[in-house]
Amino acid sequence: MKRWLAISLFCSVSLFAGIDAHFRKVPERPLLHQVPQIDAIYLINLDARPDKWQRSLRELQPYGIVPCRFPAINGWELPLKTLNELGVRFEQGMTGGSWAKRPDLVGLVDDFLKKDQIGQVFFACWMSQGAIGCSLSHLSVLQDAYDAGYETIWIMEDDIQVLSDPNQLSLLVEKLDTLASGWDVLYTDIDTDPDQIYYPAENDFQSDLKGDLWFFWRPDLPLDQNKLRRRKILSADFLQIGSRMRTHSMIIRRSGMKKILEAEKKRHLFVPYDHELALTPDIRLYTLRYPLVTFQESSSDTKAPLASSWIAHKEKELQGHPDPNEATLLMEYVYQMRPEVCLEVGAFNGVATYPLAQALKFVGQGTLHAVDEWDKKQPQLERTYQQFLHLILSADLEPYCQIVRKKPLEASAAFKDGSIDFLYLRGDLQEAKAYLPKVKSGGTIWLTNGDKLLSAPTVDYLMQECEWDREHFINIRSVIFRKKCGKLSL
């Protein structure tokens, strides 16, 4: 394959100083041409997660592939000065009127982007410091590869899952070259339902995004949803796309490196890296119609500060849950706060019960009361209850989890006012009103599904009756409140 001579930096990129001052050098040169048609292979991994590095190596080892490890930039450690240098400075003519995050002494804090905040640095409201570190890590690798003169590289993150021989990528790169001259990025899996093994011809929508493309917004760019929704089947192997989620495994051509680096250095960081790629001018994105190298769910290091070592140890016990990130955050919160009496309203299949009880078991104190009816008259609900019971018993969580099999509103009478330290709710307003008196003054109310439309009255009620715990604020999906002292407005 033709190799380009190493260049320090291309002219158009060198004009834009700023964020590249925070790029990190790759400490070791990658092994070259392990997979024909690909010059170098990188894998991004935090120093604090050697477990993920070893797991990734085990995924690739059967195929004789050893990636160059890039020590990821930990965004949670970035100081205020750096955050201000990385974000978008709001200027006249940009689009405001939306929730966003601004740098503060405590990190990124939620704020409303108003049109009069000229000069203030902002990030998207779903951007975390961990995601900033992820963006810098990817851009650092691109800069290293571009400076080295590579024509084609493969970048992975440390949550990969190899489903088929990656050496097939050599042939796939050749095939795509004949179908789409000038392509920039090829994702090595399909981005729809993770259980789907092939993208069918009748699909013509971005199902991974479920049509919700508003979060690709940047204040300095128009939002072109038609471009983002683009789907075009090229062959039995490839799909041309306008946008997608996740950047766990990508083949990137030199043209793509140049376009991405130019755009990010000029505009600075705003939305997470997977969103930014779709907003890169003239970027040509492609994905496979089947999973070759994909991802496996694990606790995210971008959505919350790196979990304590005990959570990393417990990570395998969280796999298989619909939202392992929230499960990890729940465990971390209980580990820090050590509540004695916890109550979960609507336990159902144990997605929150399990991590909560595991955390209590680890600290060796506290009881979780898991409330749900699991109506015996409905066979499906009875099966769900039996599966829930097996989950609790098989993990020896019974000493820390008391099951209350009643309708949630009826079960509230069994708890004394002011007896609960930690209340986990799912958004129902009547349940919130029934159980809030049971919480101690200063106790915690964790509201999940706070971003759902049906939860809006509950969020409004808790905002009035409680104090929004900004210090421990996670996101609008999982909102934490503290109960005020005094009479409630029921």
DACORGI-V654137 format. One record per pair of residues at least 24 apart in sequence whose C-alpha atoms are under 10 Angstrom apart, sorted by sequence separation. I is the first residue (numbers start at 1). GAP is how many residues later the second one is. D is the distance in whole Angstrom. If there is no record, write none. Layout:
BEGIN
i,gap,d
I,GAP,D
I,GAP,D
END
This chain:
BEGIN
i,gap,d
41,24,9
42,24,9
43,24,6
44,24,9
45,24,7
46,24,8
47,24,6
48,24,10
79,24,9
80,24,6
81,24,9
83,24,8
90,24,9
91,24,9
92,24,9
94,24,9
99,24,10
100,24,5
101,24,5
205,24,6
206,24,8
256,24,9
259,24,7
296,24,10
297,24,9
299,24,9
300,24,8
301,24,9
304,24,9
305,24,9
307,24,9
308,24,7
311,24,10
327,24,8
328,24,10
331,24,6
332,24,9
334,24,10
335,24,6
341,24,9
342,24,7
343,24,8
344,24,7
345,24,9
346,24,7
347,24,6
348,24,6
409,24,10
410,24,9
411,24,10
412,24,10
414,24,10
415,24,10
416,24,10
418,24,10
419,24,9
420,24,9
421,24,9
422,24,8
423,24,8
424,24,8
425,24,9
426,24,8
427,24,9
442,24,9
444,24,10
445,24,9
451,24,9
452,24,9
464,24,9
465,24,7
41,25,8
42,25,5
43,25,6
44,25,6
45,25,6
46,25,5
47,25,7
79,25,9
80,25,6
83,25,8
90,25,9
91,25,9
92,25,9
93,25,10
99,25,8
100,25,4
101,25,8
204,25,9
205,25,7
206,25,7
259,25,10
297,25,9
298,25,9
299,25,6
300,25,6
304,25,7
307,25,7
310,25,10
326,25,10
327,25,6
330,25,7
331,25,6
334,25,6
335,25,7
338,25,7
340,25,7
341,25,6
342,25,6
343,25,5
344,25,6
345,25,7
346,25,6
347,25,6
348,25,8
349,25,10
409,25,7
412,25,10
413,25,9
418,25,9
420,25,10
425,25,10
427,25,8
429,25,9
433,25,9
441,25,10
442,25,9
444,25,9
450,25,9
451,25,5
452,25,8
464,25,9
465,25,9
41,26,5
42,26,5
43,26,5
44,26,5
45,26,5
46,26,5
47,26,9
48,26,9
79,26,8
80,26,8
90,26,9
91,26,8
92,26,7
98,26,9
99,26,6
100,26,8
101,26,7
103,26,10
162,26,10
163,26,10
204,26,8
205,26,6
246,26,10
247,26,8
248,26,9
256,26,9
257,26,10
297,26,9
298,26,6
299,26,5
300,26,9
303,26,9
326,26,8
327,26,9
329,26,9
330,26,6
331,26,9
333,26,9
334,26,7
335,26,10
338,26,9
339,26,8
340,26,4
341,26,5
342,26,5
343,26,5
344,26,5
345,26,5
346,26,5
347,26,9
348,26,7
408,26,9
409,26,8
412,26,8
427,26,10
428,26,8
429,26,7
432,26,7
436,26,9
450,26,6
451,26,5
40,27,8
41,27,6
42,27,6
43,27,6
44,27,6
45,27,5
46,27,7
47,27,9
79,27,9
80,27,7
90,27,7
91,27,5
92,27,9
98,27,9
99,27,9
100,27,8
101,27,9
204,27,6
205,27,9
216,27,9
245,27,10
246,27,8
247,27,6
256,27,7
297,27,7
298,27,8
299,27,9
305,27,10
308,27,9
324,27,9
327,27,8
328,27,7
329,27,10
331,27,7
332,27,8
335,27,8
336,27,9
338,27,8
339,27,6
340,27,6
341,27,6
342,27,6
343,27,6
344,27,6
345,27,7
346,27,8
347,27,9
408,27,9
427,27,7
428,27,7
429,27,9
430,27,10
431,27,9
432,27,10
448,27,10
449,27,8
450,27,4
451,27,8
35,28,10
40,28,8
41,28,9
42,28,7
43,28,9
44,28,6
45,28,9
46,28,7
79,28,8
80,28,9
89,28,9
90,28,5
91,28,6
203,28,8
204,28,7
245,28,9
246,28,5
247,28,9
255,28,9
256,28,8
297,28,9
299,28,8
300,28,9
304,28,10
321,28,10
323,28,8
324,28,10
327,28,6
328,28,9
331,28,5
334,28,10
335,28,7
338,28,7
339,28,8
340,28,8
341,28,8
342,28,9
343,28,7
344,28,9
346,28,9
427,28,5
428,28,9
429,28,6
430,28,8
433,28,8
448,28,9
449,28,5
450,28,6
451,28,9
461,28,9
35,29,9
43,29,9
44,29,9
45,29,10
78,29,8
89,29,8
90,29,5
91,29,8
203,29,9
204,29,9
245,29,6
246,29,8
255,29,10
256,29,9
299,29,6
300,29,10
321,29,9
322,29,7
323,29,9
326,29,9
327,29,8
330,29,8
331,29,8
334,29,9
339,29,9
368,29,10
376,29,10
426,29,8
427,29,8
428,29,8
429,29,5
432,29,8
433,29,9
436,29,9
447,29,9
448,29,6
449,29,6
450,29,6
461,29,9
34,30,8
35,30,8
77,30,9
89,30,6
90,30,6
91,30,9
203,30,9
213,30,9
244,30,7
245,30,7
247,30,9
272,30,10
298,30,9
299,30,9
321,30,6
322,30,10
367,30,10
368,30,10
375,30,9
427,30,9
428,30,7
429,30,9
432,30,8
436,30,9
447,30,8
448,30,4
449,30,8
450,30,10
34,31,7
76,31,8
88,31,9
89,31,6
90,31,6
154,31,10
201,31,9
202,31,10
213,31,10
243,31,8
244,31,7
320,31,10
321,31,9
324,31,9
328,31,10
331,31,10
367,31,9
368,31,9
369,31,9
370,31,7
371,31,9
372,31,8
373,31,8
374,31,7
375,31,9
427,31,6
428,31,10
429,31,10
447,31,6
448,31,7
1,32,9
34,32,8
75,32,10
76,32,10
88,32,8
89,32,4
90,32,7
152,32,9
153,32,10
154,32,9
155,32,10
156,32,10
201,32,7
243,32,7
245,32,10
334,32,10
349,32,9
367,32,8
368,32,6
369,32,6
370,32,6
371,32,6
372,32,7
373,32,5
374,32,8
375,32,9
426,32,9
427,32,8
429,32,8
433,32,10
446,32,7
447,32,5
448,32,9
34,33,9
87,33,9
88,33,5
89,33,6
90,33,10
152,33,10
154,33,10
200,33,9
243,33,9
244,33,9
245,33,9
252,33,10
318,33,9
321,33,10
348,33,8
366,33,9
367,33,5
368,33,5
369,33,5
370,33,5
371,33,5
372,33,5
373,33,4
374,33,8
425,33,10
429,33,9
446,33,6
447,33,6
31,34,10
87,34,6
88,34,5
89,34,9
154,34,10
199,34,9
201,34,10
209,34,9
243,34,8
244,34,7
321,34,10
349,34,10
350,34,9
354,34,9
358,34,10
365,34,10
366,34,6
367,34,6
368,34,6
369,34,6
370,34,6
371,34,6
372,34,6
373,34,5
445,34,8
446,34,5
447,34,8
1,35,8
2,35,10
31,35,8
32,35,10
86,35,9
87,35,6
88,35,7
201,35,9
206,35,8
208,35,10
209,35,7
242,35,10
243,35,5
251,35,10
349,35,6
350,35,9
353,35,9
357,35,9
361,35,9
364,35,10
365,35,8
366,35,9
367,35,7
368,35,8
369,35,7
370,35,8
371,35,7
372,35,6
373,35,7
445,35,6
446,35,6
1,36,6
3,36,8
30,36,9
31,36,7
32,36,10
84,36,9
85,36,8
86,36,9
87,36,6
88,36,9
200,36,10
205,36,10
206,36,9
208,36,7
209,36,7
242,36,6
243,36,8
250,36,10
251,36,10
318,36,9
348,36,7
349,36,7
361,36,7
364,36,9
370,36,10
371,36,8
372,36,6
444,36,7
445,36,5
446,36,9
1,37,9
2,37,10
30,37,7
31,37,7
84,37,6
86,37,9
87,37,9
199,37,9
206,37,8
207,37,9
208,37,7
241,37,9
242,37,9
250,37,9
317,37,9
318,37,7
348,37,7
349,37,9
350,37,9
351,37,9
354,37,8
358,37,8
360,37,9
361,37,10
371,37,6
372,37,10
373,37,10
444,37,6
445,37,6
1,38,8
30,38,5
83,38,9
84,38,8
198,38,9
199,38,9
206,38,7
317,38,9
347,38,10
349,38,7
350,38,6
353,38,10
354,38,7
357,38,10
358,38,9
361,38,8
370,38,10
371,38,10
373,38,9
443,38,8
444,38,5
445,38,7
29,39,7
30,39,8
83,39,9
84,39,10
198,39,9
199,39,9
206,39,10
348,39,10
349,39,5
350,39,9
353,39,9
357,39,10
358,39,7
360,39,10
361,39,6
372,39,9
442,39,9
443,39,6
444,39,7
28,40,7
29,40,9
30,40,10
83,40,9
199,40,9
318,40,10
348,40,7
349,40,9
357,40,6
360,40,7
361,40,9
371,40,7
442,40,5
443,40,5
27,41,9
28,41,8
242,41,9
243,41,10
244,41,9
314,41,9
317,41,9
347,41,9
350,41,8
354,41,9
356,41,10
357,41,9
359,41,9
360,41,9
371,41,9
441,41,8
442,41,5
443,41,8
26,42,9
27,42,9
28,42,8
242,42,8
243,42,7
244,42,10
349,42,9
350,42,8
357,42,9
358,42,8
440,42,9
441,42,5
442,42,6
443,42,10
26,43,8
27,43,7
241,43,8
242,43,7
243,43,9
244,43,9
249,43,10
250,43,9
354,43,8
357,43,6
358,43,9
439,43,9
440,43,7
441,43,6
442,43,7
26,44,6
27,44,8
240,44,8
241,44,6
242,44,8
243,44,10
249,44,7
250,44,10
314,44,9
353,44,10
356,44,9
357,44,6
439,44,7
440,44,9
441,44,5
25,45,9
26,45,8
87,45,9
240,45,6
241,45,6
248,45,9
249,45,7
314,45,10
356,45,9
357,45,10
439,45,10
440,45,9
441,45,8
24,46,9
25,46,9
26,46,10
83,46,9
86,46,9
221,46,10
239,46,9
240,46,4
241,46,7
248,46,7
249,46,8
437,46,9
24,47,9
220,47,8
228,47,10
239,47,6
240,47,6
247,47,10
248,47,6
354,47,9
436,47,8
24,48,9
190,48,9
238,48,7
239,48,5
240,48,9
246,48,10
247,48,9
248,48,10
311,48,9
314,48,10
353,48,8
24,49,8
83,49,9
189,49,10
190,49,9
218,49,10
238,49,6
239,49,6
240,49,10
246,49,9
310,49,10
23,50,9
86,50,9
188,50,10
220,50,10
228,50,7
237,50,8
238,50,5
239,50,6
437,50,9
22,51,9
78,51,8
187,51,10
218,51,10
219,51,9
227,51,9
228,51,8
237,51,6
238,51,6
239,51,10
311,51,10
369,51,10
437,51,8
76,52,8
77,52,8
78,52,9
186,52,9
187,52,10
191,52,10
192,52,9
218,52,7
227,52,9
234,52,9
236,52,9
237,52,5
238,52,9
310,52,9
368,52,10
426,52,10
436,52,9
75,53,8
76,53,5
77,53,9
186,53,9
191,53,7
192,53,9
217,53,9
218,53,7
233,53,10
235,53,10
236,53,7
237,53,7
425,53,10
437,53,9
75,54,5
76,54,6
78,54,9
180,54,9
186,54,9
190,54,10
191,54,7
216,54,10
217,54,8
232,54,9
233,54,10
235,54,9
236,54,9
368,54,9
369,54,10
370,54,10
436,54,10
74,55,8
75,55,4
76,55,9
78,55,8
179,55,7
185,55,10
186,55,10
191,55,8
216,55,7
224,55,9
231,55,9
233,55,10
234,55,10
366,55,10
368,55,10
433,55,9
22,56,10
74,56,6
75,56,7
76,56,9
77,56,9
179,56,8
215,56,8
216,56,9
223,56,9
233,56,9
347,56,9
424,56,9
433,56,9
434,56,9
73,57,9
74,57,9
75,57,6
76,57,8
183,57,10
187,57,9
215,57,10
218,57,10
222,57,10
347,57,9
423,57,10
433,57,7
73,58,10
74,58,8
75,58,4
176,58,9
180,58,10
216,58,9
217,58,9
218,58,9
221,58,9
342,58,10
343,58,10
347,58,10
423,58,10
73,59,9
74,59,5
75,59,7
176,59,9
179,59,9
187,59,9
188,59,10
189,59,9
216,59,6
217,59,9
341,59,10
342,59,9
343,59,9
344,59,10
345,59,10
22,60,8
73,60,5
74,60,8
75,60,9
175,60,10
180,60,9
187,60,8
188,60,9
189,60,8
215,60,8
216,60,8
344,60,10
346,60,10
422,60,10
430,60,10
21,61,10
72,61,7
73,61,7
75,61,8
176,61,9
187,61,8
188,61,6
189,61,9
216,61,10
218,61,9
343,61,10
346,61,9
347,61,10
72,62,7
73,62,9
74,62,9
75,62,9
175,62,9
176,62,8
187,62,6
188,62,6
213,62,10
216,62,8
217,62,9
345,62,9
346,62,7
421,62,10
19,63,9
22,63,9
72,63,10
73,63,7
74,63,9
175,63,9
186,63,9
187,63,4
188,63,7
216,63,8
345,63,6
18,64,10
19,64,10
21,64,9
22,64,8
72,64,8
73,64,6
186,64,6
187,64,6
344,64,10
345,64,9
21,65,10
72,65,5
73,65,9
172,65,8
185,65,7
186,65,5
187,65,9
19,66,7
20,66,9
71,66,8
72,66,9
172,66,9
185,66,6
186,66,6
345,66,9
18,67,7
19,67,6
70,67,8
73,67,9
184,67,8
185,67,5
186,67,9
345,67,9
18,68,7
19,68,9
70,68,9
72,68,9
184,68,6
185,68,6
356,68,10
72,69,10
183,69,9
184,69,5
185,69,10
70,70,9
183,70,7
184,70,7
185,70,9
70,71,7
182,71,9
183,71,10
184,71,6
185,71,6
353,71,10
182,72,10
183,72,8
184,72,4
185,72,9
343,72,10
352,72,9
182,73,8
183,73,8
184,73,8
182,74,9
184,74,9
184,75,9
184,76,10
343,76,10
342,77,9
343,77,7
347,77,9
173,78,9
317,78,10
341,78,7
342,78,6
343,78,8
344,78,8
345,78,8
346,78,9
347,78,10
340,79,10
341,79,5
342,79,6
343,79,6
344,79,6
345,79,6
346,79,8
347,79,10
340,80,8
341,80,5
342,80,5
343,80,5
344,80,5
345,80,6
346,80,7
339,81,9
340,81,6
341,81,7
342,81,6
343,81,6
344,81,6
345,81,7
169,82,9
339,82,6
340,82,8
341,82,9
342,82,8
343,82,9
344,82,9
345,82,10
346,82,10
338,83,9
339,83,6
345,83,10
337,84,10
338,84,10
70,85,10
72,85,10
337,85,9
346,85,10
70,86,10
345,86,8
46,87,10
67,87,9
68,87,9
69,87,10
70,87,10
161,87,9
345,87,9
46,88,10
67,88,9
68,88,10
69,88,10
160,88,6
161,88,10
201,88,10
334,88,9
45,89,10
67,89,9
69,89,10
126,89,8
157,89,10
159,89,7
160,89,7
199,89,8
200,89,8
44,90,9
125,90,9
157,90,7
158,90,7
159,90,9
198,90,9
199,90,5
200,90,10
345,90,9
46,91,10
124,91,8
156,91,7
157,91,5
158,91,9
198,91,5
199,91,6
45,92,9
124,92,9
155,92,9
156,92,5
157,92,7
185,92,9
197,92,8
198,92,5
199,92,10
343,92,9
44,93,7
124,93,8
155,93,8
156,93,4
157,93,9
196,93,10
197,93,5
198,93,8
44,94,8
124,94,8
155,94,6
156,94,7
196,94,8
197,94,7
330,94,10
43,95,10
123,95,9
124,95,9
154,95,7
155,95,5
156,95,9
196,95,9
197,95,10
343,95,10
42,96,10
123,96,10
154,96,6
155,96,7
190,96,10
191,96,8
195,96,10
343,96,9
352,96,10
44,97,9
122,97,10
153,97,8
154,97,4
155,97,8
189,97,10
190,97,6
191,97,9
192,97,10
194,97,9
342,97,9
43,98,9
153,98,6
154,98,6
184,98,9
185,98,8
186,98,9
187,98,8
188,98,9
189,98,6
190,98,6
191,98,9
192,98,10
341,98,10
42,99,8
63,99,10
152,99,7
153,99,5
154,99,9
184,99,6
185,99,7
186,99,6
187,99,6
188,99,6
189,99,5
190,99,5
191,99,9
42,100,10
56,100,9
59,100,10
60,100,9
62,100,10
152,100,6
153,100,7
183,100,8
184,100,5
185,100,5
186,100,5
187,100,5
188,100,6
189,100,7
190,100,5
191,100,9
194,100,9
56,101,9
57,101,9
59,101,8
60,101,9
63,101,9
64,101,10
65,101,9
151,101,8
152,101,5
153,101,8
182,101,10
183,101,5
184,101,6
185,101,6
186,101,5
187,101,6
188,101,9
189,101,6
190,101,5
194,101,9
56,102,6
59,102,6
60,102,7
63,102,7
64,102,10
65,102,9
151,102,6
152,102,6
182,102,8
183,102,7
184,102,8
185,102,8
186,102,7
187,102,10
188,102,8
189,102,4
190,102,8
194,102,10
342,102,9
343,102,10
344,102,9
42,103,9
55,103,8
56,103,7
57,103,10
58,103,10
59,103,6
62,103,9
63,103,7
64,103,9
150,103,8
151,103,5
152,103,9
183,103,8
188,103,7
189,103,5
190,103,9
191,103,9
342,103,10
41,104,10
53,104,9
54,104,9
55,104,8
56,104,6
58,104,10
59,104,9
63,104,7
150,104,7
151,104,8
152,104,9
153,104,9
180,104,9
187,104,9
188,104,6
189,104,6
190,104,8
339,104,9
40,105,8
52,105,9
53,105,6
55,105,9
56,105,8
60,105,9
149,105,8
151,105,10
152,105,9
187,105,9
188,105,5
189,105,5
339,105,9
39,106,9
52,106,6
53,106,9
55,106,9
56,106,9
60,106,8
113,106,9
151,106,9
180,106,9
187,106,9
188,106,7
189,106,9
51,107,9
52,107,7
146,107,10
150,107,10
187,107,9
337,107,10
40,108,10
50,108,10
52,108,9
146,108,7
49,109,9
138,109,9
145,109,8
146,109,10
23,110,10
39,110,9
40,110,7
142,110,9
176,110,9
22,111,10
26,111,10
39,111,6
40,111,9
41,111,9
42,111,8
43,111,8
44,111,8
45,111,9
46,111,10
146,111,7
23,112,10
24,112,8
25,112,10
38,112,9
39,112,7
40,112,7
41,112,6
42,112,6
43,112,6
44,112,6
45,112,7
46,112,9
142,112,9
145,112,8
146,112,8
23,113,6
24,113,7
38,113,8
39,113,6
40,113,5
41,113,5
42,113,5
43,113,5
44,113,5
45,113,6
134,113,10
22,114,7
23,114,7
24,114,10
26,114,8
37,114,9
38,114,5
39,114,6
40,114,6
41,114,6
42,114,6
43,114,5
44,114,6
45,114,9
142,114,9
143,114,8
22,115,10
23,115,9
24,115,9
25,115,7
26,115,7
29,115,9
30,115,10
37,115,7
38,115,6
39,115,8
40,115,9
41,115,8
42,115,9
43,115,7
44,115,10
142,115,6
143,115,9
146,115,9
20,116,8
23,116,7
24,116,6
25,116,8
29,116,10
37,116,9
38,116,7
43,116,10
141,116,9
142,116,8
172,116,9
330,116,9
19,117,8
22,117,10
23,117,5
24,117,8
26,117,10
43,117,10
143,117,10
22,118,9
23,118,9
25,118,9
26,118,7
32,118,10
139,118,9
142,118,8
143,118,7
20,119,8
23,119,10
24,119,9
25,119,7
26,119,9
29,119,9
35,119,10
142,119,7
19,120,10
20,120,8
23,120,8
24,120,9
33,120,10
23,121,9
32,121,10
98,121,9
139,121,8
140,121,9
95,122,9
96,122,10
97,122,10
139,122,7
326,122,9
20,123,9
95,123,8
96,123,6
169,123,9
94,124,9
95,124,5
96,124,10
168,124,9
169,124,10
94,125,5
95,125,7
139,125,8
93,126,9
94,126,5
95,126,8
139,126,10
166,126,7
93,127,8
94,127,8
95,127,9
163,127,10
164,127,8
165,127,7
166,127,7
91,128,9
92,128,10
94,128,10
136,128,10
163,128,7
164,128,5
165,128,9
38,129,10
90,129,8
91,129,9
135,129,10
162,129,9
163,129,5
164,129,7
37,130,10
88,130,9
89,130,10
90,130,8
161,130,9
162,130,6
163,130,6
164,130,10
35,131,8
36,131,8
38,131,8
88,131,9
89,131,10
161,131,9
162,131,5
163,131,7
35,132,6
36,132,10
37,132,8
38,132,7
88,132,9
161,132,6
162,132,6
163,132,10
34,133,9
35,133,9
36,133,8
37,133,5
136,133,9
160,133,7
161,133,5
162,133,8
9,134,8
35,134,8
36,134,5
37,134,8
135,134,8
139,134,9
160,134,6
161,134,5
162,134,9
8,135,9
35,135,6
36,135,9
37,135,9
38,135,8
135,135,10
138,135,8
159,135,8
160,135,4
161,135,6
8,136,10
10,136,9
37,136,7
135,136,9
137,136,10
159,136,5
160,136,6
161,136,9
9,137,8
10,137,9
36,137,9
37,137,8
132,137,8
135,137,7
136,137,9
156,137,9
158,137,9
159,137,6
160,137,9
8,138,8
9,138,6
36,138,10
132,138,9
134,138,8
135,138,5
156,138,10
157,138,9
158,138,9
159,138,7
6,139,9
7,139,8
8,139,5
9,139,10
132,139,9
133,139,10
134,139,7
135,139,9
156,139,10
159,139,7
333,139,9
6,140,8
7,140,5
8,140,8
131,140,9
132,140,7
133,140,10
134,140,10
158,140,10
159,140,9
5,141,10
6,141,5
7,141,7
8,141,9
131,141,6
132,141,8
135,141,9
159,141,9
4,142,9
5,142,9
6,142,5
7,142,7
127,142,9
130,142,10
131,142,7
4,143,10
5,143,7
6,143,4
127,143,7
128,143,9
129,143,10
131,143,10
4,144,8
5,144,5
6,144,8
126,144,9
127,144,6
128,144,8
3,145,9
4,145,5
5,145,8
123,145,10
124,145,9
125,145,9
126,145,7
127,145,6
329,145,9
3,146,6
4,146,6
5,146,10
123,146,7
124,146,6
125,146,8
126,146,8
127,146,9
3,147,6
4,147,7
122,147,9
123,147,5
124,147,5
2,148,9
3,148,6
122,148,7
123,148,7
124,148,8
326,148,9
330,148,10
2,149,7
3,149,9
121,149,10
123,149,9
329,149,10
1,150,8
2,150,10
1,151,9
326,151,9
326,152,8
134,167,9
133,168,10
134,168,7
101,169,9
131,169,10
133,169,8
100,170,10
130,170,9
131,170,8
132,170,8
304,170,8
130,171,6
131,171,5
303,171,9
129,172,10
130,172,4
131,172,7
303,172,9
129,173,7
130,173,6
131,173,9
128,174,7
129,174,8
130,174,7
127,175,9
128,175,6
129,175,8
130,175,7
127,176,8
128,176,8
129,176,8
130,176,9
126,177,9
128,177,9
86,178,10
89,178,9
86,179,9
88,179,7
89,179,9
87,180,9
88,180,6
86,181,9
87,181,6
88,181,6
89,181,10
86,182,6
87,182,5
88,182,6
85,183,8
86,183,6
87,183,6
88,183,10
85,184,9
86,184,8
87,184,10
83,186,10
44,204,9
43,205,9
43,206,9
42,207,10
41,210,9
38,213,8
38,214,9
38,215,9
76,225,9
75,226,9
76,226,9
74,227,9
75,227,8
76,227,10
74,228,9
76,228,8
77,228,9
76,229,6
75,230,9
76,230,8
74,231,9
74,232,9
60,233,10
59,234,10
20,241,9
20,244,9
13,245,8
16,245,10
19,245,8
20,245,7
12,246,9
13,246,9
16,246,8
19,246,6
52,246,9
12,247,10
13,247,10
15,247,9
16,247,9
18,247,7
19,247,9
10,248,8
13,248,7
14,248,9
16,248,9
17,248,7
18,248,9
19,248,10
20,248,10
9,249,10
12,249,10
13,249,5
16,249,6
17,249,8
19,249,7
4,250,9
12,250,7
13,250,9
15,250,9
16,250,6
18,250,8
19,250,8
11,251,10
13,251,9
14,251,9
15,251,8
16,251,9
10,252,9
13,252,7
14,252,10
16,252,10
49,252,9
13,253,8
12,254,10
46,255,9
49,257,9
48,258,8
48,259,10
46,260,10
49,260,10
52,260,10
48,261,9
51,261,8
51,262,9
49,263,8
128,346,10
128,347,10
126,349,8
125,350,9
126,350,9
125,351,9
110,360,9
109,361,9
109,362,9
110,363,9
109,364,9
106,365,9
110,365,9
END
